Amino acid sequence: MSLLEIRNLRVEFDTAGGAFHALDGVDYSVEAGEVLAIVGESGSGKSVAMLALMGLLPDTATVSADRMTFEGIDLRTLTAAQRRKVIGKDISMIFQEPIASLNPCFTVSFQLDEVLKTHTDMNRRQRRDRIVELLTAVGIPEPERRMQSFPHQMSGGQCQRVMIAIATACRPKLLIADEPTTALDVTIQKQILDLLTTLQRDHGMGLIMITHDMGVVAETADRVVVQYQGRQMETADVLTLFENPSSPYTKALLSALPENATGDRLPTVADFAETFAAGTAGSTEARR
């Protein structure tokens, strides 16, 4: 049994101009200890899919799926109270832009303590010790002092580490990392990726990595889902995806990598328009 299984996920938003289909029948599955990458350009529905899983989309969104299970539990039938026992504890998410995700009015210690109070039976001293342990694990220097800092007193890389500490505080079975290296310099990106993969490996977590960086995919993923405009173009193990992609869109993505460039100009999706349109139609028919 898969840790997470989602079949035919659809998300529709009610807008002033009518219904907007953000996701159109995508499938995901994640095993314990597996790293799944979801790739695609901005607007392809990567984050929307995971926010739908977390139950964090606004009231204007309509979410439907033929199947949405976590450890065999049907997430579609859970009450709000039941969902709160799973989300944040067994399923956790690292959001984009850590500085915007952390509350500027509260210290790092307060925000970590809030998670532990909600999802564990630890007393105050145990929670403090756990906070120090978490900040040490994610590489925050002088954790006893830094835990009293506010987000604006920390660098972008440190805020990202705090977000990882919050997300892993209750040792989740599934961790979702949404563009975890965005807006970080190259050395910090490498440190954050190493930290995530180490935590995933040490705790046997399933990890979903949302990214548009194919280098990150090659370095971290076991399997890859490729999306375009809310539709699923291809699912493959990482080696097959890079060596023998089946979707014209995936081929376009890989051809646009600077190291794969063969001419004076990087190719674009427009260069693959004819074959890409045919491939998209084929994928849609296959799902139906």
C-alpha positions in Angstrom: 0.0 0.0 0.0 1.4 3.4 -1.0 2.0 6.0 1.7 0.0 8.5 -0.5 -2.2 7.8 -3.4 -4.2 10.4 -5.4 -6.2 9.6 -8.5 -7.8 12.0 -11.0 -7.4 15.1 -8.9 -9.2 18.1 -10.2 -9.2 21.7 -8.8 -11.5 24.4 -10.1 -11.7 28.0 -9.0 -14.7 30.2 -9.2 -13.7 33.6 -10.7 -15.5 36.7 -11.9 -15.0 35.4 -15.5 -16.3 31.9 -14.8 -14.7 28.6 -13.7 -11.0 28.3 -14.0 -9.6 24.7 -14.2 -6.3 24.7 -12.3 -5.9 20.9 -12.3 -7.4 18.5 -14.7 -7.1 14.8 -13.6 -3.6 14.4 -12.2 -2.4 11.3 -10.4 0.3 11.0 -7.7 1.6 8.2 -5.5 4.4 8.2 -3.0 6.0 5.3 -1.1 7.6 5.5 2.3 11.2 6.6 1.9 10.7 7.7 -1.7 11.5 11.2 -3.2 8.9 12.3 -5.8 9.6 15.5 -7.8 6.8 17.5 -9.4 8.2 19.7 -12.2 6.8 22.2 -14.6 6.8 25.9 -15.3 5.0 28.4 -13.1 1.2 28.0 -13.4 1.3 24.3 -14.1 -0.6 23.5 -10.9 2.3 22.0 -8.8 1.6 24.0 -5.6 -2.2 23.9 -6.1 -2.1 20.1 -6.1 -0.3 19.9 -2.7 -2.4 22.7 -1.2 -5.5 20.7 -2.2 -4.0 17.7 -0.4 -3.3 19.9 2.7 -6.8 21.4 2.7 -5.4 24.9 2.4 -7.1 26.2 -0.7 -9.6 29.1 -0.4 -13.4 28.6 -0.4 -13.5 29.6 -4.1 -11.8 26.3 -4.9 -13.7 23.0 -5.7 -11.5 19.9 -5.1 -12.5 16.5 -6.4 -10.7 13.2 -6.7 -11.5 9.6 -7.4 -9.1 8.6 -4.7 -7.1 10.5 -2.1 -5.7 8.3 0.6 -2.8 8.5 3.2 -1.8 5.2 4.7 -5.1 3.8 3.5 -7.1 6.6 5.2 -9.6 8.4 2.9 -8.7 12.1 3.3 -11.9 13.1 1.4 -14.1 11.9 4.2 -12.3 13.4 7.2 -13.9 16.0 9.3 -12.0 19.3 10.0 -11.0 18.0 13.4 -9.8 14.7 12.1 -7.8 16.4 9.3 -6.1 18.6 11.9 -4.7 15.5 13.6 -3.0 14.4 10.3 -2.0 17.7 8.6 0.9 19.2 10.4 1.8 16.0 12.1 1.9 13.1 9.7 1.8 15.2 6.6 3.8 18.5 6.7 4.7 21.2 4.2 7.5 23.6 3.7 6.0 26.6 1.9 7.6 29.0 -0.6 9.1 32.2 0.7 9.9 31.3 4.3 10.0 34.9 5.5 6.4 35.4 4.3 5.4 32.0 5.8 6.7 32.8 9.3 4.7 35.1 11.6 6.8 38.3 12.0 5.1 39.0 15.4 6.4 35.9 17.2 9.8 34.4 18.0 11.1 31.2 16.4 10.7 29.5 19.7 7.0 30.5 20.0 6.2 29.2 16.5 8.0 25.9 17.0 6.4 25.5 20.4 2.9 26.1 18.9 3.4 23.0 16.6 4.6 20.8 19.5 1.8 21.9 21.8 -0.8 21.1 19.1 0.4 17.7 18.1 2.3 16.2 21.1 1.8 15.6 24.8 5.2 17.1 25.7 5.5 19.3 28.8 7.1 22.8 28.6 10.6 21.6 29.4 10.4 18.7 26.9 9.2 21.1 24.2 12.1 23.5 24.9 14.6 20.7 24.6 13.0 19.5 21.4 13.2 23.0 19.9 16.9 23.2 20.7 17.3 19.7 19.1 15.4 20.7 16.0 17.3 24.0 15.5 20.6 22.1 16.0 19.5 19.4 13.4 18.8 22.0 10.7 22.1 23.8 11.3 21.1 26.9 13.2 24.1 28.1 15.2 23.7 28.9 18.9 20.1 27.5 19.0 19.5 28.6 22.6 20.0 32.2 21.6 18.6 32.1 18.1 15.3 30.5 19.3 14.4 33.9 20.8 14.9 35.7 17.5 12.2 37.1 15.3 12.1 36.2 11.6 13.3 39.6 10.5 16.4 39.1 12.6 17.5 36.1 10.5 18.8 35.6 7.0 16.7 34.0 4.2 18.7 30.7 4.6 18.1 30.7 8.4 14.4 31.3 7.9 14.3 28.4 5.5 16.0 26.2 8.1 13.4 27.3 10.7 10.6 26.4 8.3 12.2 22.9 7.9 12.4 22.6 11.6 8.7 23.5 12.0 7.7 21.1 9.2 9.7 18.2 10.7 9.0 18.9 14.4 6.6 16.0 14.7 8.6 13.6 12.5 6.1 13.5 9.6 5.7 10.5 7.4 5.3 12.7 4.3 7.1 16.0 3.8 6.2 18.4 1.0 8.8 20.9 0.0 7.5 23.6 -2.2 10.4 25.3 -4.1 12.6 25.0 -1.0 15.6 26.7 -2.6 13.9 29.7 -4.3 15.6 33.1 -3.7 18.6 31.5 -2.0 22.1 31.8 -3.2 23.8 28.7 -4.7 25.8 27.6 -1.7 22.7 27.9 0.6 20.6 26.0 -2.0 23.1 23.1 -1.8 23.0 23.1 2.0 19.2 23.1 2.1 18.9 20.3 -0.4 21.5 18.2 1.5 19.6 18.9 4.8 16.2 17.8 3.3 17.6 14.6 1.8 19.5 13.7 5.0 16.3 14.2 7.1 14.3 12.2 4.6 16.8 9.4 4.6 17.4 9.3 8.3 13.7 9.3 9.2 12.4 7.2 6.2 10.0 9.9 5.2 8.3 10.2 1.9 9.3 13.5 0.3 7.5 15.4 -2.5 9.8 18.1 -4.0 8.0 20.8 -6.0 10.5 22.5 -8.3 11.1 23.8 -11.8 14.9 23.2 -11.4 15.8 20.1 -13.4 19.2 20.0 -11.7 17.5 19.6 -8.3 15.4 16.8 -9.8 18.4 14.9 -11.1 20.2 15.2 -7.8 17.4 14.3 -5.4 14.4 12.5 -7.0 13.6 8.8 -7.4 10.5 9.5 -9.6 9.3 12.5 -11.5 5.8 13.9 -12.5 5.9 16.5 -15.3 3.0 18.9 -15.5 1.9 21.6 -17.9 -1.2 23.9 -17.6 -2.8 21.7 -14.9 -2.3 18.4 -16.8 0.1 15.6 -16.3 2.4 15.1 -19.2 4.6 12.2 -18.0 5.5 10.1 -15.0 8.8 8.2 -15.0 11.7 7.3 -12.8 14.4 9.9 -12.9 16.9 8.0 -15.1 14.3 7.2 -17.7 13.0 10.8 -17.7 16.5 12.2 -18.5 17.6 9.5 -20.9 14.4 8.7 -22.7 11.6 11.2 -22.1 8.3 10.3 -23.8 6.4 13.6 -23.7 7.2 16.4 -26.2 6.9 18.9 -23.3 9.5 17.0 -21.3 11.8 16.9 -24.3 11.3 20.7 -24.6 12.2 21.2 -20.9 15.3 19.2 -21.2 16.4 20.7 -24.5 16.1 24.2 -22.8 18.8 23.3 -20.3 21.9 25.3 -21.1 24.1 22.2 -20.9 21.9 20.6 -23.6 22.0 23.6 -25.9 23.3 22.8 -29.5 22.7 26.2 -31.2 23.0 29.9 -30.6 19.6 30.1 -29.1 17.9 28.0 -26.3 14.8 26.3 -27.6 11.3 27.2 -26.3 8.0 25.4 -26.1 7.0 27.3 -29.3 9.7 25.4 -31.1 7.9 22.1 -30.2 4.4 23.5 -30.8 3.2 21.0 -33.4 4.5 17.8 -31.7 3.7 19.2 -28.3 0.1 19.8 -29.2 -0.2 16.2 -30.5 1.4 14.9 -27.3 -0.9 16.9 -25.1 -4.0 15.6 -26.9 -2.7 12.1 -26.6 -2.1 12.4 -22.9 -5.6 13.8 -22.3 -7.2 10.9 -24.3 -5.2 8.3 -22.4 -6.4 9.7 -19.1 -10.0 9.5 -20.3 
